């Protein structure tokens, strides 16, 4: 039976093929965060136009269709790191310097987040992924010298925060639902949970919590971040985690 691949479309005779499996493993088309509904934020360092080492970036395009734009503010601006991961560029943020702020994302207390980042050796460990505070005090992953931190107006139970290990890549995931629980995962493993009380409030900050100041900013390299406006099934969350692992070689 002849197969024809034209413009990334696969045909069996004249009939369009939507997926191919090797046993029970889907091998085509490759997974894309847009395959799942509710994608509001997708930041991918490897897709920044004209990425070059130590080139400042004034914006980080949101690849989610119709997603809110993000603004780089402060000086000096974040830039493309002089290091790579799996031969792909990274975005470097500096303490007391430029940071990213997003508003009107459409994400509140129902969400799924997955991101890949590391704190840079010799740098300051503040908040990496958080929201504008006040009104909501919410963060995922890193906080003031700690890693494996989940906080939504209170730490997860158990409180699994430990001292930061610098230059260690962390794949963090979190999800939550109204009147449900915020769950924090590290490398796919559940660390803890806490009742959802605040959530995202339509904002997303990378490096620090304040809308305009450098409070609790940090020295980080970030590869990719994906945020949905609904709580995915565990299987769907694991799809996103697997996509990031394979892409970035972690």
N, C-alpha and C positions, 0 to 999 in steps of 0.2 A: 504494500500500500504506500504510494508516494506521499511524502511530506514536503511542504513548501513553506519556507520561512521568509516572509516579506514584510519589511518595516516592523519587525518585532511582533508579527502576527503569525500564528501557526495554523496550517490547514491540513485536513485529512480529505483529500479530494477537493471539493469545493466547500466543505463544511468547516467553519471556524472552530478550532480547538481552544478551550478556555484554560485548561490546565493539563499538566502531564505529571505522572507519578512513577517513581521507581519503587515498586512494592507499595508500601504505605507512605513513603516520603514524597512530598511534593517537590519537584525539581524545576518546574517552570510554570508560570513566570516567577521570578524571584520576589520575595516579600518586599513590600514598600509600606511605610507607615500610613500612606494614604489608603491602603487597602481596608483599613478599619475606620468605622464611622466616628465622627466627632473630633477629628484632628483639628486642634486650634493653634498649636505652636509646634514648629519643626525647625530647629536650628542645627545646621550641619556644617561644620568647619570645612569639610572637604569640598563644599559647593560654593564657597565664597569666591566671587569673580576676581580674577587677577591676584590670587593669593600668592604672596611672596614673603619670605622671612623678614621679620621686623618691619613690615609694612603696616602702618596704622590703618584701622578700619573705622569708618564713620558710621557704619550700619552693619547689621548682621541680618540678611534677608530671612524673613519667615516664609518657609516653603509650603506651609499649610494654605490651601486654597481659600482665599478670602480672610486669611488670618490677620490679626492686628500687627502693625509694624512695631519694631523695637527701636529704641533710641539709645545710641551710645552718648554718654554725657561725662563731663569732667575731662581733665587733662593730666598727664598725656593719655591719649586714647588707647584702648586695648589694641593689640596688634597680632599679626600672624607670628606664632612662635618660631624660634630658630631650631626647634626640635619637631619631630613628626612621630606619628604612631601608625604602624603598618603602612608606611610610605604616604601618609595623608597629612595635610596641614592641620594645625590646632590653633585655637584662639587663646591668647595669653592675656590675663587680667592681672593688674598690679595693685597692691595695697595703697590706699590713699590716692588713687588715680582714677582713670576712667572705668565706668561700669555700665551695665545694660539695664534699661528699664522699659517695661511694657505695661500698658493699661488697656482696658476694654478688651481683654482676651476672651471674655465670655465663659470663663471657667470659675466655678464657685466651690461648692462643697461636694460635688460629684466629679470625680476626676480619676485619671490614671497618668502617672508620670514615669518616664524612664530616662536616665541621663548617665553619661560617662565623663568623668573628670578626675583630676588629681591635684593635690596641693604641691606646690613647687618647693623643693628643699631650700631651706634658709629663709623662706618667706613667712608671711603672717597668715594664720588660719582663722578667717572670720566666717561669715555666712556665704556659702556658695550659691545655693538655690533657695530663694525665700520670696517673700511678698513685701509690699510696702506696709510698713508698720508705723503708727497704728492705721486701721483699727484691728487688723488680725495679726497675731504673733504666730507665725507658721514657717517652718523650714524643713528641709529634707537633706539629710546626709552629713553635712559638716557644720560645726558651730564652735567658734572661739577656742581653738586648740583641740577640739574633739572631732572624731568621726563616728559613723554609725549612730547618728542622732536623728530621732524623729520627734517633732514638736508641733502640736496644735493647741496652743494655750495650755500646754502641759506636756511633759515627756511621755513617750510610749511606755507601756508596761510589758516586759521589764525595761528598765532604763539601761540600754546596752551601749551607751556612749563610752568610748575608749580614747586614749590619747592618739592624736593624728600620727599616722605613719606617712612621712613625706615621700613623694614620687611614687606612690602606690596607686595604680588605677583602680577606681571604685565604680562599679556599675550599680547605681542605686535605682530602686523602683519604689513607688508609693501609690496607693489608691485609697479612695474613700467614697462615701455616699451619705447623703443627708440622713440624719438619725441613725447613722451606722458608725463604722470604725475607720480610722486612719491606720493603714498597715504600712510598715516600712520593711523593705527587702534590700539585702546586700548580696550582689552576685546571685540573685534568684532565691536566696534563703530568707525566710521570714524572721525578722528580728524582734518585732513587738508591735503593739497596737494601742490606740487611745481613742476615745470618743471624738467624732468630728464635731468641732464647735466653731471653727472660724473659716478654714479653707483659704482659697486663693483670692477671693474678693475681686476677681477680674484683673489682678495684677501679677506680674512676674518680674523678679529682680535677680540678676546674676551679679554677685559680689556686693554684699551689704544690703541693709533693709530700708534705709531712708530714701525718700524720693529724690533728694537733691544733695545730701551730704555723703561723706565717705565713711560713715559709721559702720564698723564691723565689715569693712571690705577685706580683700584677701589676695594672695598670690596663687593663681590657679592656671591650669591649662584645661580647656574643655574641648571635647571632640564633638559631642552631639547631644541634643535634648529633644524629647518628644513628649507632648502633653495633649491629652484628650479631655473633653468635657463630660465624660461619663466613666463609670467604673467598668472596666473590661472584665471578662471572665479570666480565670487564671490561665487558661490555654492561650487566650489572646495576648495577655501580658507577657507570657513566656515567648510568644512569637516575636514581640518587639525586642525583648531581651536577647533572643537568639540572633536576630538581625544585627543588633549592635555588636554582639560578640564576634560574629563571623566577619563583619565589615572591618572592624578595628583590630581584630586578631588578639582579643583578650580572653 
